[in-house]
Amino acid sequence: MKGVEITGPVDARRAEILDDEALAFVSDLVRRFRDRRDELLEARQEQQARYDAGELPDFDPRTAEIREADWTVAPLPAGLLDRRVEITGPVDRKMIINALNSGANCFMADFEDSNSPTWHNVIEGQINLRDAVAGTIRYVHPTTGRTYELAEQTAVLLVRPRGLHLPERHVVVDGRPAPASLVDFGLYFFHNARALLAKGAGPWFYLPKLQHHLEARWWNDVFVAAQEALDIPRGTIKATVLLETLPAAFQMHELLWELREHSSGLNCGRWDYIFSYIKTLGAHPDRVLPDRSEVGMTQPFMAAYTSLVIQTCHRREVHAMGGMAAQIPIKRDPALNEQALDKVRRDKLREVTAGHDGTWVAHPGLVPIAREVFDAHMPGPHQIHRKRPDVQVTRDDLLAVPQGRRTMEGVVWNARVGLQYLEAWLRGNGCVPLYDLMEDAATAEISRAQLWQQVRHQARLDDGTVVTRDLVVGVIEAEARDLAAAAGPGNRFADAARIFVNLVSAERCPDFLTLPAYELLD
């Protein structure tokens, strides 16, 4: 096709996804919306420079009218009214089947944080989702011979495309890599929108990493153009915005306003939100965080943000989704397993009693626990009727500095977990169980950003140790050597260590670790 080049391998199955009509649809979106996307990314950099110079995020007086006016988003389709338990995971074929069969209300198939965007993963993921929508998806385990197929009753399917910042270098339009978000969205929408509608469902999405309401406007315009191109009624697409950046916390109403004919609410992307707090305020020496393990949902700044999500969404008559339980079942130790499950119960009880309309889990084994808690405290399909007039969140509440310990164990933990995740990501695995938690790119981002912040401000640990670049680099290199020795030949810990050292040594906090890591992928 003129102006479009596919630089990755294409066999007969992949050619069905990358046919001329699909590529024409995607390339049209790229040509219409890439320049605006580039401008939005440039605006992010300009705003970050102002934060680095001392400015703090705040509610925008220019959009006060939107926040103060009475309006609601468009009514939701029946399939999105009850979302009490959602499971998330990558677009791996077996994972898709298990997640759809898990008993969750919804499954978010993820091209972003839990997916390493190799060409194989991206295109095979599109094939897998097409087969799932068609109901024909099937997987036979290569060693056990066990067959996996869809159950009669399955979860509602939602899809998260990659963020605006990520390129897809294997789809080149007019000499430039296409925005990964448009590739993921465009291919899935083109191949599945009509089939989903025929089944009584629809093309429903999650939108990651938004920082400004103009980015939501961009997505809304993409949705309108895509629906017009396929002659699908405007408003058919529904999208939940992951509220996972600090700047976006000051624009919740504006995000919903821009997407109001396509909105299905907001979700508390808690781990990316912690990362964004560090990155956004990274140049501020008075905002150095304690150990990662100390920064949980009961920290005042996290409680303020989740309460504001609930109040905002319910005022606009749409869902406020809770966050991810990263625990996974611990089969080797019943006592530890019960402790982990109890953490999940308490986390989900906190969410449902606060007013959330649903929650996330990372493992099928946690679906029954989350459902039990929400069933007990949310008898209806949601609790949008709870308007939370008691919530009074200020800028200072959202910016409150979390308190807790700073330890050498925390430094080592960040290096160890971050290296292991990144090494697996470089080998094509973006969803990695480590130390009884399911780690994805968001948690790895916290690890490396926190190390950067501590080096940047020469943070002092509780024992008096000053965190210097030499200290952190020494920890990274020692951990990488030990991990590589245990892993054996063919591992990529040397690459992971080199990336980590560059990230923690940078003058300003790099935007995303996946950008330099992508250069070493495939």
N, C-alpha and C positions, 0 to 999 in steps of 0.2 A: 504494500500500500504506500502511496506517495507520501513522503515525509514521516513515515513511521517505520522504525527499525526495532526488531526484537533481537536482542543480543544473547539471550539465554537459549539453551537447547529446547527444541519443540518437537515432540513426537506426535503420534496420531491423536492420543487423548488430549494432549495440551492444545493441539490445533483446533479442537472443538471449542475450547475456551477462548482461544486467540484467533477466531475467524475474522473475516474482513468486516462483517457488520459490527461485531463487538469492538474491534479496533477503531472503526470509524466513529462509533459512539464515544469511546474513551478519548480518542484524540481530539474530538470536537470539544469535549469538556476541558481538556488540557489547554487548547488554544484559546478558549473563551475565558478561562479563570486562572491560568497560571500567573499572569502578570500581577493580578490583584493579590494573589497568594504571596508573591514575592514582596509586594509592598507591605503586606501585613507582617511578614517576618522582619522586614526592615524596621517597621514601627515598633516591634518587640525590642529590637536592639536599642533603638533610641530611648525607649522608656526605661530599659534596664540601665542605660548610662545615667539617666536622671536618678534612679534609685542608688546607683553606685556613688553618685555625687552627694547623697544625703537625703534625697526626697523619700517620703514614705507613702505607701499606697493609701488611697482614701476614696470615699464615695464622690463621684463626679457631680458637681453642681449643675453641669449642663444637661444631665439626664434625670434631674430630680423629678421632673414632671412624670416621667415613666414610672418611677418608684412610687410616687404618691397617688397616681390615678387609679381608678377602679377598672380593671379589665381582667379577662381570663383567657387561657389558651383554648384552642379548639377542642371539642370533646374527643375522648379517646375511643378507639375501637374496642370491641368486647374482649379481644384477645390480650389486651394490655391492661385490663382493669385489675386483675389479681396477679401481683408479682411478688408475693410474699417471700419466696425463696428463689434466688437466681444463682446459677452456677456459672463459672467462667473458666475458660481454658483455651489453648491454642487450636488451630484448625487441622490438627492431626486426625487422621481418619478414625482410629480407634477411640480417641478422646471424644470426638463428635458423637459417636454412637453411644458411648457410656454416659456422656453428659445429657444427651437427649432422653436416655432411658433412666436417668438418675432419680426421678420423682420430683425434681425441681419444677417450678412453674415456668421458668425461662432459662435458656442457655445463651450466654453471650460468647459467640465464636470470635476469637481474638486474633487479628492480624498484627496487633501492636505489642503491648508490654510482655505478654507471655509467649510471643512467637519470634523466633530468630528469622529475620527476613531473607533467608536464602532464596534463590530462584525456585528451587525445588519446593520449599515450604509455601511460598506465595502462590504458585500456580497449582500445585497439588491441593492446596487448601481451597482454591476456587472449584476444582473438580469435586472435592469432597462435599462442599456445601451444595453444589448443584445436585449431586446424587442424594444428599440428605433431603433437600426440598422435594425431589422427585419420589422419595421414599424407597429408593433402590440401593442405598448405601449398604455395603457389606464389607467385612474385614475378616480375613483368615490369618491367625497368628502363624508366623513362618516356622516356629519351632514346636509349639504345642498342638497346632492344628485346630485350635478352638475357633469357632465361628461367631462373629459378633454381627447382630442385625438389629434393626429398630423394633421396639416393642409396639404394641397396638396404640398405647397412649404415650405421647412424647411431650417434652417441654416445648414452649414457644421459642422460636429461633430469633435471636438478634445478632447483629454483626458489628464489630468495632474495626473500622479501617485505621490505618496508621495515621499518625499526627501530621499536621501541616508541614512540620520541619523536615520530614523524611523524604528522600528521593527514591525512585525506583530506577536504578541504572540499566535494567534489562529491557525497559520500555522507553525508547528514545523517540521523541516527537520533535521534528524540525531541528535535529541536532542537539537537543538537550534532554537529560533524563526527565521523565514525567514525575510530577508530584505523586508520591506513593499513596496518599489519601485518595486521589482521583482514580488511580489504578484499582485499588481495593474496592472502593465504592462502585465505580463504573462497571467493572466486570461482574460483580455480584448482582447489582441492580439489573443490568442488561439481561443476564441469563435467568434470573429468578423472579423478577417482580410479578410478571403475569401468572406464573405458576403458583406463587404464594397467594395471590388474590383469588385464584380459582379454588384454593383450599380453604378460603375464609380467613386467611392470615394477611400478611402484608410485608413489604420491605421495611423492616424496622432496625434501627441502628443505635449505637452508642458513639458519641463524638468525644475524642480525647484531647487533653492538653490545651483547651481554649484559654486564652488570656484576656480577651477583649470582646465586647459585644459586636464589634465590626467583623470579627472572625465568625461569629454566629450568623451574621447577615450574609457573609460569603457562603457559608454552608446552605443557608436558606435559598439563596439564588441558584446554587448548584442543584438543589432538590427541585426547584421550579423548572429549571432547564431540562433536567433529566426526565421529569414527568411529561413535559410537553413533547420531548423528542420521541417518547414511546407511546404517546397518547394515553397516558394514565392520569386519572383525575388529580388535580392539584390538592395537596393535603393528604394524599395516600401515604406518603412517607411519614414515619414518625421517628424521632430521634431524642434520646436522653443524653444530656450533656454531663460528662464527668466533671464535677466541680473539684478539680485537683490542682489548681494553681492559686497562689495567694492573690494575684491581681484580680482574678475572676470572682473571688469572694466579695469584692466590692461592687460587682456588676451582676448579681444574680437575677434581679428583676429585668435588667436590660437583655441578658442572654435569653430569658424566656420570651420577652417581647419580640425580639428579632425572629425567633423560631416559632412564634405563637400558633401558626397554622400547621406546623410540623412537630411541635414539642410533645414529648412524653415525660418531661420532668428533668430533675437533676439527681445526680448520684454523688455520694460523698467518697471520692477517690482518696482515701485517707493517706496512703503511703506516698503517692505522688505529691499530695498536699504538703506533707512534711518536707519532702525534697524541695518543693517550690519555695517554702518559707526560707530554707537555708540559702537557696540560690538567689532569690529576690533580694534578701537582706544581707547577702554575704559580705558586703563591704562595710557593714555596720558592726564595729567591735563590741557593742553592748548587746548583741543578739546571737552570741555563740551558744549553741545548744548543748545540753548534757548528752550522756551516752544514748545511743539509739534506743536501747531497751527501756529508757526512762520516759520516752516521748510516746505516750499512749493517748487513748481517747478521753481520759479524764483530765488531761492537762487543760487549763482554762482556755487557751487559744483554740484547741480542738473542740472543746465543748461549745464554745461560742459559735464556731463555724458550722457545726452540725445543727445546732438549734436554729440558726438563721436560715439554713437550707430548708428545714421543715416549715418554719413560719412562711418563708417566701413562696415555696411551692404550694402550700395549702391555701394561701391567699389567692393564688392564681389557678386553683382547682386542678392541680396536677400532682403527680407522685414525687415524693421525696425518698429516694432510695438510700439505704444504709451502706456500710462499707464491707470490706472483705475480711472474713476470718481466715487467716493464713495458716492456721493449725491443720495438721493432717493426722489421721489415726496412727498410733504408735503400737504396732503389733508385737514388738519385742518385749514390752514392759507394761502389764496391765495397770499398774499404779500410775506410771507416767501418762498413760493413755487417758485415764480418768481425769487426771489433772488438766490435760489439754482440752478434753471435752467440757470440763467445767468452765474453763476460760471462755469457750465458745458460747456456752449457755448464758454466762453472765454478760458477755458482750451483746448477744442478741436480745437479752432481756432489757438491757440499757437502751438499745435502739427502739424496740417496740414500745416501751413505756414512754420514751421521749416523743414518739409520734411518727416514726418512720413507717413507710408503707410497704417495705420489703427490705431484704438484705442479701448479701453475697456470701457464697462459700467457694472454696477452691478445690474441694474434694467431695466426691459423691457420698462418702461416709458421713459427712457433716450435714447432709440435706435433712435427714430425719430430726436431728436435734434442732436445727433452725426452724423447721416447720412446727415442731412441737411447741416451741416458745411463742411463735407468732400466732399459731392457732389458739393458744390459751389466752392471749391478750388482744387479739385482733379478730373478732368473729366475722366481720364483714370483709369484702375484698380489699379494702384499704381503709385509711382513717383520715382522709382529706378533710373531713368535718372538724377535725381538731385544729383550730386556727392558731393556737399558741399565742394569745395576746400578751402573755406574761413575758415573752422574749423581748428584751431590750438590749440589742448588741450594738456597741460603739466601735469606732475605729480602733481605739486602744484595746478593746477586748480581743479583736481579731489579730492584733499585733503583739499581744502579751507574750513575754519571753518565757518559755518553759523552764522549769526548775528541776534540778536533779544532780546526780553524781556525774563527775567526769573522771574516768579511770583508764589506766593502761589496758585493762582487759577490754574496754570499749574500743580503744584504738586497734588492738589486735583483731578483735571480732569484726570490725568494719573491713579490715584488709582481707581477712580470711574468707568471709562470706562474699565480699565483692569480687575477689579473684576467682573463687569457684564458680560463681554465677557467670562472670564474663567469659571464663574459659569454656564453659558449656555452651554459651551463646555463640562463641566463635566456631564451635563444632556443629551448630545448627539446632541446639536445644534451648528454647527460651523460657521454659517452665521447669524449675529445678528444685527438688526436695532437698533441703539442707537443714540438719539439726532439728528435725521434726517440724519445720515450717516450709511452706511452698513459696519459694523466692521467684520474683520476676524482675523485670528491668527497673520497676519503681523502687523496690527495696535496695537493689544494687546502686541506684542513683543516690539514695540516702547515704549509703556507706561511703561512696567516693566524695560526695559533696561535703559531708561532715569532716572527713579528713582534710579536704581542701580548706574549709573554714578554720579548722584548728591550726593548720600551718599558717594561713594568711594572717591570723591575729596572735600567733605565738601563744595559744591558749595554755593556761596553767591547769594541770590535773589536780585532783584532790590531794595527792601525795606530794605536790610541789613540782612535779616534772613539767617542764615547758615543752610543748609540742612543736618541734622544729621540722623543717623539711628533711634534714638528715635522719632524724629519728623515724619519721614516717616511711621514708624511702627504705631505710634499713629493715623496718618491720615488713614492708611489702615484699622486698627481695628475699628475706628469710622465709616468709610464709610461702612464697612462690616456689622456692627450692624444695621445701618440705612436701608441698602438695604435688609437685612434679615427680619427686622421687616415689611417692606413694602411688601415683597414677600410672607410672610406667611409660613406655614409648608411645609416641604419637599424640601426646597431650599438647595443649597450647598455652600452658601457664607462662612461658616466656613472653608470648605476645600479650597476654592479659596483664602481666606485670609491667611491661613497657607502656601500655595504654594507661594503666593506673598511675604510674609515676608521672607521666605527662599531665594527667588530669589534676593531680594534687599539687603539682608544681606550677601551674599556670598563674599568670598575674591576676586574671579575673576568672570567676567560676565558669568553666565551659558549659554550654547550654545543655547538652545531652551526651552521655557517654556512648550512645548508639551511633552517633555521627562519625567519630574517628574509628570506632570498632567496625562500622560498615565497610570501611575501606579495606579491611582484612578479611571480609566475608566472601565466600565463593571464590 
